[in-house]
Amino acid sequence: MGKIFLTDSPNVVLKMHDCGMGNYWFYHKDSFPMDEPLLYRELINQAANNIDIWDPYFNIKSIAEGDHLLFDSIQSNITIKILHQKGYSPQSFYFQNFWNIFKSIIPASKNVRLGMRFIDSGNISHKNGEFHDRFLIIDQLEVYLIGGSIGWHRESKGSTGIFKVQDIETANFIKSLFTEYWNFATQNEIPVKYL
């Protein structure tokens, strides 16, 4: 008889079910109703050089609430690039707020470099650059397909999974697409620089 994923595979450390092969984890809310899934946090905390996040719904609401809260324990000397999309108004303080909120969670002593670009979903000429899937690239070596946006990986919202892309050609293809979309989004950016 085969393994029953939701019965036989709970990883109580990560608060997710594990396929046992090291390439798929699933947060089943009914299994851990009071605990948030911890794999996403674990992956970014283990990064040694680079964290590339490709997520259309990267959200920061305030210093006390937002996806930046996952970055409170990352290692020193990391470069973080975040690519997302949103409607943008030139009158907003979006860039400054984004920068200040990240500075509040990551001390300057960690020598972290941060850059952010987004596709302006309110700009009709950017419609070909819109995306929906979410990816996490760690140290340009590991590529993960992320089922739900980061907010679903920092609190107990609902069931979602993380799939590690093991095929090298597929991982390289995804990394090349991240670069293509990153290069497309130069109109709306915080250039990569030290916090």
Number of C-alpha atoms within 10 A of each C-alpha: 3 5 10 9 14 16 9 13 16 21 15 14 9 19 22 28 23 22 18 14 7 10 13 17 25 24 31 19 18 10 16 17 14 12 17 19 30 18 20 19 19 14 16 24 18 14 20 15 15 19 24 23 23 27 22 22 18 20 17 18 12 12 17 12 12 16 22 24 19 19 15 14 14 20 17 18 16 20 20 20 20 21 24 24 23 16 10 15 10 8 6 9 9 13 14 10 15 18 15 13 19 19 17 15 16 20 13 13 9 14 16 22 18 20 18 23 24 27 27 21 19 13 11 8 9 14 12 9 16 16 15 12 14 21 25 26 24 21 17 15 11 18 23 22 19 22 18 19 20 23 19 20 25 20 14 17 17 15 19 18 21 23 16 18 17 13 10 12 10 12 20 16 12 19 19 12 12 19 14 12 19 21 11 15 20 14 11 16 16 18 13 16 13 15 18
